Amino acid sequence: MGDENRTKIEEPRAPRALDGTDRTLITLLQEDGRASFTALAKAVGLSEGAVRQRVQRLLREEMVQIVAVTSPEHVDLTRRAMVGITVEGDAREVAQQLAKVADVHQLALCSGRFDLLAELLCRDDDHLLSVLGDEVRPIAGVVATEMFVYLKLAKQDYSWGRLTV
């Protein structure tokens, strides 16, 4: 994925109706993103061509992404933290700038104690401090940060809820 996807703040979109076959295909792809169209077709009772068209539509309409997910600790990224950010002014503008920081991997505008929540994934404590001090805090509009360092990740799941029929 290019930088244009990393810096895009998602605008709310009207949910599209999914039929049972779409939901089943998404669930199967969550279990195995490398499943063949032949295997998917067999599982849902459609032709391989029909399944290929459905999956391509789901991808084109950005309803799904098929990506490789790394285990950060196995690729020398051992320090994770969630940073609560308090903003003065328009949080959307600050979010646009934060979205450009390479080490920010999740970013949410939210309500409650913080205006933004940013998940940072770094090599070590020095790297984490550098990102926070040199890239996050200097952004115009950031008035306070509170860092929650992950001691151990108890669960990480990218299925985002199994879609049932």
C-alpha positions in Angstrom: 0.0 0.0 0.0 1.2 3.5 -0.8 1.4 6.5 1.5 -1.9 7.8 0.2 -3.7 5.0 2.1 -1.7 5.6 5.3 -2.6 9.3 5.5 -6.2 9.1 4.5 -8.7 9.8 7.3 -11.7 7.6 6.7 -14.9 9.5 6.2 -18.1 7.8 7.3 -19.7 5.8 4.5 -23.1 4.4 4.2 -22.9 0.7 4.9 -23.5 -1.4 1.9 -25.8 -4.4 2.1 -24.0 -7.6 2.1 -25.7 -10.8 1.2 -25.0 -14.2 2.9 -22.5 -15.2 0.2 -20.5 -12.0 0.6 -20.5 -12.5 4.3 -19.3 -16.1 4.0 -16.6 -15.1 1.5 -15.3 -12.4 3.9 -15.3 -14.9 6.8 -13.4 -17.4 4.7 -10.9 -14.8 3.6 -10.4 -13.8 7.3 -9.5 -17.4 8.0 -7.2 -17.7 5.0 -6.5 -14.7 2.8 -4.6 -16.9 0.4 -7.5 -19.2 -0.3 -8.0 -20.0 -3.9 -11.0 -18.9 -5.9 -11.6 -22.6 -6.5 -11.8 -23.4 -2.8 -13.9 -20.4 -2.1 -16.3 -21.3 -4.9 -16.7 -24.8 -3.6 -17.4 -23.5 -0.1 -20.1 -21.1 -1.2 -21.6 -23.1 -4.1 -20.8 -20.7 -6.9 -18.6 -20.8 -10.0 -15.0 -19.8 -9.7 -15.7 -16.8 -12.0 -18.6 -15.6 -9.9 -16.5 -15.8 -6.7 -13.6 -14.0 -8.4 -16.0 -11.2 -9.4 -17.5 -10.9 -5.9 -14.0 -10.8 -4.3 -12.8 -8.2 -6.8 -15.9 -6.1 -6.1 -15.3 -6.3 -2.3 -11.7 -5.2 -2.8 -12.6 -2.4 -5.3 -15.3 -1.1 -3.0 -12.8 -1.2 -0.1 -15.0 -3.5 1.9 -12.0 -5.8 2.5 -8.2 -5.7 2.2 -6.1 -8.8 1.8 -2.7 -8.1 3.4 0.1 -9.8 5.1 0.2 -9.2 8.9 3.5 -9.4 10.7 4.1 -10.3 14.3 5.9 -7.1 15.4 8.1 -8.9 17.9 9.4 -11.1 15.2 10.4 -8.2 13.0 12.3 -6.2 15.6 9.4 -4.0 16.6 9.2 -4.8 20.3 7.8 -1.6 21.9 4.1 -0.8 21.5 2.2 2.0 23.1 -1.2 3.7 22.9 -1.0 7.4 23.1 -4.0 9.5 24.3 -3.7 12.9 22.7 -5.5 16.1 23.8 -5.9 18.6 21.0 -6.6 22.4 20.9 -8.6 23.3 17.8 -9.8 20.9 15.2 -8.8 17.3 16.0 -9.3 16.3 12.3 -6.5 18.6 11.3 -4.2 17.2 13.9 -5.2 13.7 12.8 -4.3 14.5 9.2 -0.7 15.4 10.4 -0.5 12.4 12.8 -1.6 10.0 10.0 1.7 11.0 8.2 3.9 9.7 11.0 5.2 6.3 9.8 5.3 4.8 13.3 1.6 5.6 14.0 -0.2 2.4 12.9 -3.7 3.0 14.2 -5.3 6.4 14.7 -8.8 7.2 16.0 -10.7 10.4 16.6 -12.7 9.7 19.8 -14.8 11.1 22.5 -14.0 11.1 26.2 -10.8 12.0 28.0 -8.8 12.2 24.8 -9.5 13.7 21.3 -7.3 11.1 19.6 -5.8 7.7 20.3 -2.7 6.7 18.4 -1.1 3.3 18.5 2.7 3.5 18.0 4.8 0.5 17.0 8.6 1.1 17.6 11.9 -0.8 17.8 12.6 0.0 21.5 12.1 2.6 24.2 14.6 5.1 22.6 12.7 4.9 19.3 9.4 5.3 21.1 10.6 8.4 22.9 12.0 9.8 19.7 8.7 9.4 17.8 6.7 10.9 20.7 9.1 13.8 21.3 10.2 14.6 17.7 7.1 13.7 15.7 3.9 13.6 17.7 4.2 16.4 20.4 5.5 19.1 18.0 2.4 18.8 15.8 0.5 22.1 16.0 -2.6 21.6 18.1 -1.2 18.8 20.3 -1.5 20.1 23.8 -1.0 17.0 25.9 -0.2 13.3 25.5 -0.5 10.4 27.8 1.3 7.2 26.9 0.2 3.7 27.8 3.1 1.3 27.1 2.0 -2.3 26.3 3.7 -4.7 28.7 2.3 -7.8 27.0 -0.2 -8.2 24.2 -2.9 -10.6 25.4 -4.9 -10.7 22.1 -4.5 -9.4 18.6 -7.1 -10.4 16.1 -7.7 -8.9 12.7 -11.0 -10.6 12.0 -12.9 -7.5 13.2 -15.9 -9.7 14.1 -16.9 -12.7 12.1 -19.6 -11.8 9.7 -22.4 -14.2 10.0 -25.3 -14.8 7.6 
